[in-house]
Amino acid sequence: MKYLRLIATLFFLLAGIALLVVPSHAAGFAATRFTVADKGTAGKPDVILIPGLASSSAVWDAEARLLAPNYRLHIVQMNGFAGAPAGANATGPILPGVVEELHGYIVAGKMHPVVIGHSLGGLLTLMLADAHPEDVAKLVIVDSLPFYGLVFDPNATVEAIAPQGKVIHDQIVAMPADQFAAMQPMMVKSMVKDETGGKAVVAADVASDRTVFANAMLEDLQTDIRPDMAKIKTPTLLLYPYDATLQHDEAKYDALYKSAYASMPNVKLVRIDDSRHFIMYDRPEKMDAAIEGFLK
């Protein structure tokens, strides 16, 4: 049971929703780890949106409609998630390769975009700004941490949490499909309050390539970019949810995010109340207001 509980917590921060996007390429650049839907208004400032673990680009649909009149949108779909073919993500490390392909996509498109990432996508956004600070104009991080282990213990290290992470990884890969699918509605309750969004989360988890899902989850768990946070000077907005029915120690919960981003020089933290992990479903109007205010 303790591993199931840990898996539930992992899904809380990392999982996503279903439906796919059509691919497009910047100036002939052909990515192997993701596809991109090019939407919005040509000639406007560029915005790249990256969903989280097991997520579909459709998680951004409502926000994209609101941003589209004033921005050109590049909406990422990670290969192996929510029914997308695994592609190059089928074997080997995933996250560093995604970061380098995002860099290639930006350079090929001669962009200087705002990059918005949810959950695992938020970590990728931070990794991109760390590795290639010249690429990004602004960052928006939606409920993500520079080291996921902080969820379990403020003093956690990669080395300390790695063995348990490997156990969870192996259990996810080995779990029978029907058992995995049956677990999802229970997991979803801690991730999203919105009923429609919750159904989409379940569908995306079940449709994802299980090995890609588990490998990306384990990489997330073993990635700690806190030592580089002070070097990421890009103006950043961090949105994080708060639901009093789940987080009973409000001060401790706020401290988790504040301490994690304390060394980042140009970050603004905004808490979205009455929401769970998928702020875009639970409080879309609040999220959009915060994002649009920051971008303007």
N, C-alpha and C positions, 0 to 999 in steps of 0.2 A: 504493500500500500504506500510506503514512503516514496517509492519510485514513481508510482502513478501520480502522487501528489506533486512531485517535482516536475513530471511531464506536464501536468496541468499548469503549473506556474510558467514553464517554458512557453507553452502555447499562449498564455496570457500576454506575453510581451512580443511574441514573434509571429503568430499565425496571421492568415489573410483571407481573401475572398476569391470567388471564381470568375470565369469568363475571360476570353482572350482578346488580344488586339491584333491588328494587321501590322506586319513589319514595314518599316521604311528605313532608309539609310541616309546619313549625312554625307553629301558629296561623294557617294560611292563607297563609303566605309561599310564593310560587312561585318557585323558583330557575330560571334559564335556563342556567346553566353546569354544573350538577351535579344529581344526584338523591341522596336520602338514604334509607337503610333505618333505621327506628326500631326498635331491638331492646333486649334486656336487660330490666331490671326497672323498671317505672314507680315514680316517687317516690324513686328512688335518685339519687345525684349523676350529673350528665351528663358523658359522655365522647364527644368527636367524634374519629373516626379517618379520616385522609386518606391514601390510597395515592399511589404515585409515578407517574412518566411511563409511559404505556401500561398502567397497572395497573388491575385490577378491585378493587372492594371486597372480593372474595373473598380477597384477600391477608391480610385480617384475620380470617378465619373461625375459626382455631384460638384466637387470642388473644381474640376476641369471646366464644367459649364459656366461657372461663375468667373473663372480666370480668363476664359477664351477670348472675350472681346478685347482685352488689353495686353495679352501675352501670346507668344507662339509656344505651344506646349509640346514637350517630348515625353511621352508617357511610356515608361519601361515595363516590359514583361520579362521576368527572369525565366530562363529555360529550366524546365523541370518542375515548375510550380504551377498548380491549378490547371493541370492538363497540358501544359506546353511541353513539347518534346525536350528531353534532357540535353541534347546537343553536347557541347564541350563540358558541360557541368556534370556529365555522367561519371567521370573519374577524376581523381586528383583534387588538389585544393581548388576551392571555388572563389572565395571572396577576393583575394588579390587579383585574380584574373578578371573578375568583374570590374574592379576599380581601374585596371589598366585599359580595359575596353571602353569604359566610360570616358577616360582621358582621351583615347583615340577618337571616339565619337565627337567629343567637344572640339578637338583640334581640327578634325576633318570638316566640321561644320562652321569653323571660324567663329565660335560662340564664346561668350563670357556670361554664362547663365546663372540664374538662381537655381539651386538644387534643393528639392524638397524630398525628404525620406521618412517613411514610417517604419518604426520598429527595426528589423534587420536592415531595411532600406535607410534608416537613420544612421546606423553604424557605417554602412557603405558611404553615405554622404560625408561623415566625419573622416573616414579613411581617404576619400578622394581629396578633401581639402587639406589633409595632412601631407599626402604624397605629392599633390599638384596644386598648391595654393593659387597659382596663376590662373587656374581653370575657372574658378568660381567667384561670382560677384557677391552673393549672399547665400546663407544656408537656412533652411527651416527643418528642424528635427522634431518629429512627432512621436513622442513616447519611446525614447531609446536612451541607452546609457553607453558610455565609452567602455565600460566593462560590465558584462551581464552578471557576473558573479556577485556584484554588490546587492542584487536582489536577495540573496541568501544570507550574506554576512558582510558588513561594512569593512571587515578586515580580510576578506577573501582574497586569494591569489589564484592565478591560473594553475599553478602546480597543485594547490590544495583541492581545487574543484575538478580537475581533469579526470581522476578515476571515476567519480560518480557520473560525470558527463559521458564517459565512454560506456558505462553501464546503460544509461538512458538511450544513447545512440543505438546500441546493439538490440535493446528491447524494441525500439521503434522499428528497426529494420526487420526483426524476426516476427513481429506480431502478425497473426493471421489477419487478412483483409477485413473479414467480417467483425472481428473483435476491435480492430482499429476504428472502423466506421461506427461501431456501436458506442465507443467512448466519446466521440466528438460532441454530441449534444451536451453532455455533462461539462466538457471543457469550455464550450462556448459561453456558458452562463457567466463565467468570470471575465470574459473578454469584451462582450458587447451586450448592451441592454436592448437595443433595437431588434425587434423580432425578425424583420426582413434581412437585416445585416447578419444576424446570427445564423440564419439558414444558409446564407452565402458562405460564411466562414466554414461551416460543416462541409459544404460541397467542395470547397477549395482544398481542404485538408485531404479529403478522400481522393480527389483527382490528382494530387501531386505525386510525382515520382518519389517513392518512399526513401530510396537511397540518397537522392539529391537532398531531400528534406532533412534527413538525419545528418548527413555530412555537413550541410550548411549550418544546422543547429549547433553541431559540435564545434565547428570553426568559430561561430559567434561566441560560444562559451569560452573558447580558448584565446580570444582576442582582447587585449587590454591596451588601449591607446592613451590611457591617462598620462603616461610620461610625456606625450607629445601635445597635450591639450593646450599648454601655454603658448605653443608655437602657432596654433590655429587662430589667426587674427581676423579671419573673415567675419563680418557682421552676421550674427546668428540669432535666430529665434528658436527657443525650445518650448514646445507645448507639451504639457503632461496632464493626465486626467486625475480626477479625484472623485471617489464614490464612497461616502461615509459608511455605506452598508458593507463595504469590503475592507477599507483601510480604517481601522478603529483608532490608530494612533496618528492623528493628523500631523503633529509636529515631527514625528519620526519619518513619516512618509515624505513631507516636504524636504526634510534634511537629506534624504536619499538623493534627490535630484540636485539640490543646491550644492552639496559637497562634491558630487560627481563632476559638476561643471564649474567649480569654484576657481580653477586655475585658467579657465578660458577667458581671454581678456575682453571680448566684445560680444558677450552673449546676454540675451534678455530671456528670463524665464517667465512663462505665463501658465498658470494653472487653470484648467477648464473643469469646473465643478459639475457634478451630476453626470459624469461620464466615466466609461471604462476605456479599455485600451484603444478601441476603435472610435476615436473622437469624431471622425468624419461621419459616422453613423449616429452616434448618440447626441452630439451637439454640433451639427454641421454649421449652423449659423454663427456660433461662437468661434469655431475654428476658422471659418472664412473671414470673419471680421478681423481676427488677429493676424492672419496671413496677409490679407490685403492692406491692412494698416502698416505692417512691417515692410511690405514691398514698395509702398508708396513713399 
